[in-house]
Amino acid sequence: MFRRTAHVRSAVGTAVTALLLAGCVTTTPGPIVPPSPRAQDELLKTVERTLVDRCLAARGLTLAVRPRTDGEDRRLQTALFGTGPRELSLTLATGHTVRAHTDGCLATARQTLYGDQAHWFRAQVTVDNLRAEAQARMKNDPAHRAALERWTRCAAPPGAPRPDRPDPAVAARCERESGLADVRARLEPAELAKVRALRADQLTTYRQLRSRALQRAAELSAGTTTRKGIHT
């Protein structure tokens, strides 16, 4: 009985000692991602610009000096945005098609930050155009069509020259008088919710890749890298 008790006490003492030693170990926290969306956007823009500047510098170019000749300008544009056919393409529900290169310093910077440029391109373009898609869907609503007709008669009365783009003050007045502003305010939240549900997969991808990019941006901004590294 004495030996068993002594053995248990010894085991407990060893465990306690291990816990105490573990408690003395300190870990270095990783780079901190800013909590506010505005600060996060600023971090991403700053680091993306830094990566672009490094890429251009490797080619003997810079954004800080305005090109003096057309040849220099074309060379800078090519290095920045890429050449040839645009490899990335996405046609939105609105009918508008967005395209981008996969080469060039801007594409290289985004590949570094987001890890998968093609997935980020599709997710970002989709998310950036959610409101436009919701507004396009509103045009099918009878109340919206009627209000839009009233707005058109207000902004471009019959018999008067029809401007390509009405004066902003006239357009705003007609939105109020035609009831178009009220109709849009009533319809847009519901349509936007439907669009967000339809594009849930792309929204998830957007959040995941943005979170990954923020961590990488924080590491680069702090001058640190993980064991895997961030290749620029």
C-alpha positions as CSV (number, residue, x, y, z in Angstrom):
1,M,0.0,0.0,0.0
2,F,2.8,2.4,0.9
3,R,4.7,1.7,-2.4
4,R,1.5,2.3,-4.4
5,T,0.7,5.6,-2.6
6,A,4.3,6.8,-3.1
7,H,4.1,5.9,-6.8
8,V,0.9,7.8,-7.2
9,R,2.3,10.9,-5.4
10,S,5.4,10.7,-7.6
11,A,3.3,10.6,-10.8
12,V,1.1,13.5,-9.6
13,G,4.2,15.5,-8.7
14,T,5.7,14.9,-12.1
15,A,2.5,16.0,-13.8
16,V,2.3,19.1,-11.7
17,T,5.9,19.9,-12.5
18,A,5.3,19.5,-16.2
19,L,2.3,21.8,-16.1
20,L,4.3,24.4,-14.2
21,L,7.1,24.2,-16.7
22,A,4.6,24.5,-19.6
23,G,3.1,27.5,-18.0
24,C,6.5,29.2,-18.1
25,V,6.8,28.8,-21.8
26,T,6.0,32.0,-23.7
27,T,4.8,32.2,-27.3
28,T,5.3,35.1,-29.7
29,P,2.0,36.3,-31.0
30,G,1.6,36.5,-34.8
31,P,0.9,39.7,-36.6
32,I,-2.4,41.3,-35.7
33,V,-5.0,41.9,-38.3
34,P,-6.9,45.2,-37.8
35,P,-10.4,44.7,-36.4
36,S,-12.3,47.3,-38.5
37,P,-13.2,46.7,-42.1
38,R,-11.8,50.1,-43.1
39,A,-8.5,49.4,-41.6
40,Q,-8.4,46.0,-43.2
41,D,-9.1,47.5,-46.6
42,E,-6.3,49.9,-46.0
43,L,-3.9,47.2,-45.0
44,L,-4.7,45.1,-48.1
45,K,-4.3,48.2,-50.4
46,T,-1.0,49.2,-48.8
47,V,0.5,45.7,-49.0
48,E,-0.7,45.1,-52.5
49,R,0.9,48.4,-53.6
50,T,4.1,47.4,-51.9
51,L,4.1,44.1,-53.8
52,V,3.4,45.8,-57.1
53,D,6.2,48.3,-56.5
54,R,8.7,45.5,-55.8
55,C,7.6,43.7,-58.9
56,L,8.0,46.8,-61.1
57,A,11.3,47.6,-59.5
58,A,12.6,44.2,-60.5
59,R,11.8,45.2,-64.1
60,G,13.4,48.6,-63.7
61,L,10.1,50.4,-63.5
62,T,8.3,52.5,-61.0
63,L,4.9,54.1,-60.5
64,A,6.5,57.1,-58.7
65,V,7.8,58.6,-61.9
66,R,5.4,59.5,-64.8
67,P,6.5,58.0,-68.1
68,R,8.0,60.6,-70.5
69,T,7.3,58.8,-73.7
70,D,4.5,56.6,-75.2
71,G,6.9,53.7,-75.3
72,E,7.7,54.0,-71.6
73,D,4.0,54.3,-70.8
74,R,3.2,51.2,-72.8
75,R,6.0,49.3,-71.1
76,L,4.7,50.3,-67.7
77,Q,1.1,49.4,-68.5
78,T,2.2,46.0,-69.9
79,A,4.3,45.3,-66.8
80,L,1.5,46.4,-64.5
81,F,-1.5,44.8,-66.1
82,G,-0.2,42.0,-68.4
83,T,-0.3,41.4,-72.1
84,G,-2.3,39.4,-74.6
85,P,-5.8,38.0,-74.2
86,R,-7.3,38.4,-70.7
87,E,-7.4,34.9,-69.3
88,L,-9.9,35.5,-66.6
89,S,-13.5,36.3,-67.6
90,L,-16.9,36.4,-65.8
91,T,-20.2,37.3,-67.2
92,L,-22.5,38.7,-64.6
93,A,-26.3,38.2,-64.3
94,T,-26.6,41.8,-65.5
95,G,-25.1,40.8,-68.8
96,H,-21.9,42.7,-68.2
97,T,-18.6,40.8,-68.7
98,V,-15.5,41.5,-66.6
99,R,-12.1,40.3,-67.7
100,A,-8.6,40.4,-66.2
101,H,-5.0,39.2,-67.0
102,T,-3.2,36.5,-64.9
103,D,0.2,38.0,-65.7
104,G,1.5,41.4,-64.8
105,C,2.6,42.8,-61.5
106,L,-0.9,43.5,-60.2
107,A,-1.9,39.9,-60.9
108,T,1.3,38.7,-59.2
109,A,0.6,40.7,-56.1
110,R,-3.0,39.4,-55.8
111,Q,-1.8,35.8,-56.3
112,T,0.7,36.4,-53.4
113,L,-2.0,37.8,-51.2
114,Y,-5.0,35.6,-52.0
115,G,-3.3,32.4,-53.0
116,D,-5.7,31.6,-55.9
117,Q,-6.1,34.5,-58.3
118,A,-8.8,32.8,-60.4
119,H,-11.1,32.0,-57.4
120,W,-10.5,35.5,-55.9
121,F,-11.3,37.2,-59.3
122,R,-14.7,35.4,-59.6
123,A,-15.6,35.9,-55.9
124,Q,-14.6,39.6,-55.8
125,V,-16.3,40.5,-59.1
126,T,-19.5,38.7,-57.9
127,V,-19.5,40.4,-54.5
128,D,-18.7,43.8,-56.0
129,N,-21.7,43.5,-58.2
130,L,-24.3,42.2,-55.8
131,R,-26.1,45.5,-55.6
132,A,-26.1,46.0,-59.4
133,E,-27.6,42.5,-59.8
134,A,-30.3,43.3,-57.2
135,Q,-31.1,46.6,-59.0
136,A,-31.3,44.7,-62.4
137,R,-33.8,42.3,-60.8
138,M,-35.9,45.2,-59.6
139,K,-36.7,46.2,-63.2
140,N,-39.0,43.3,-63.5
141,D,-41.3,44.6,-60.8
142,P,-44.4,46.4,-62.2
143,A,-44.2,49.2,-59.6
144,H,-40.6,49.8,-60.6
145,R,-41.5,49.9,-64.3
146,A,-44.3,52.4,-63.7
147,A,-42.1,54.6,-61.6
148,L,-39.3,54.5,-64.1
149,E,-41.7,55.6,-66.9
150,R,-42.8,58.5,-64.7
151,W,-39.2,59.4,-64.1
152,T,-38.4,59.3,-67.8
153,R,-41.3,61.7,-68.6
154,C,-40.1,64.0,-65.9
155,A,-36.4,64.0,-66.9
156,A,-37.0,64.1,-70.6
157,P,-40.5,65.6,-71.3
158,P,-42.1,64.7,-74.7
159,G,-41.2,67.2,-77.4
160,A,-38.1,68.3,-75.6
161,P,-34.5,67.4,-76.5
162,R,-33.6,64.1,-74.8
163,P,-30.2,64.4,-73.1
164,D,-27.9,61.4,-72.9
165,R,-27.5,62.0,-69.2
166,P,-29.9,64.3,-67.3
167,D,-28.6,67.0,-65.1
168,P,-28.0,65.5,-61.6
169,A,-30.3,68.0,-59.9
170,V,-33.1,67.2,-62.4
171,A,-32.5,63.5,-62.0
172,A,-32.7,63.7,-58.2
173,R,-35.9,65.8,-58.4
174,C,-37.5,63.4,-60.8
175,E,-36.7,60.5,-58.6
176,R,-38.6,62.1,-55.7
177,E,-41.5,63.3,-57.8
178,S,-41.9,60.0,-59.8
179,G,-41.8,57.9,-56.6
180,L,-38.8,56.0,-58.1
181,A,-36.7,56.6,-55.0
182,D,-39.3,55.2,-52.7
183,V,-39.9,52.2,-54.9
184,R,-36.2,51.4,-55.0
185,A,-35.9,51.9,-51.2
186,R,-38.7,49.4,-50.7
187,L,-37.6,46.7,-53.3
188,E,-33.8,46.8,-53.0
189,P,-33.3,45.2,-49.5
190,A,-35.5,42.2,-50.5
191,E,-33.8,41.7,-53.9
192,L,-30.4,42.1,-52.3
193,A,-31.2,39.4,-49.8
194,K,-32.3,37.1,-52.6
195,V,-29.1,37.8,-54.6
196,R,-26.9,37.2,-51.5
197,A,-28.6,33.8,-51.1
198,L,-28.1,32.9,-54.7
199,R,-24.4,33.8,-54.5
200,A,-23.8,32.3,-51.1
201,D,-21.0,30.1,-52.4
202,Q,-19.1,33.0,-53.8
203,L,-19.7,35.0,-50.7
204,T,-18.1,32.2,-48.6
205,T,-15.2,32.0,-51.0
206,Y,-14.7,35.8,-50.8
207,R,-14.7,35.8,-47.0
208,Q,-12.2,32.8,-46.8
209,L,-9.8,34.3,-49.3
210,R,-10.0,37.8,-47.8
211,S,-9.3,36.4,-44.4
212,R,-6.3,34.5,-45.8
213,A,-5.1,37.7,-47.6
214,L,-5.4,39.7,-44.4
215,Q,-3.2,37.3,-42.5
216,R,-0.6,37.4,-45.2
217,A,-0.8,41.1,-45.5
218,A,-0.3,41.5,-41.7
219,E,2.8,39.2,-41.9
220,L,4.3,41.1,-44.8
221,S,3.5,44.4,-43.1
222,A,5.2,43.3,-39.9
223,G,8.2,42.0,-41.9
224,T,7.6,38.4,-40.9
225,T,6.9,35.1,-42.8
226,T,5.6,31.7,-41.8
227,R,7.6,28.6,-42.3
228,K,6.0,28.0,-45.7
229,G,6.8,31.6,-46.6
230,I,5.2,34.1,-48.9
231,H,6.8,34.3,-52.3
232,T,6.9,37.6,-54.0
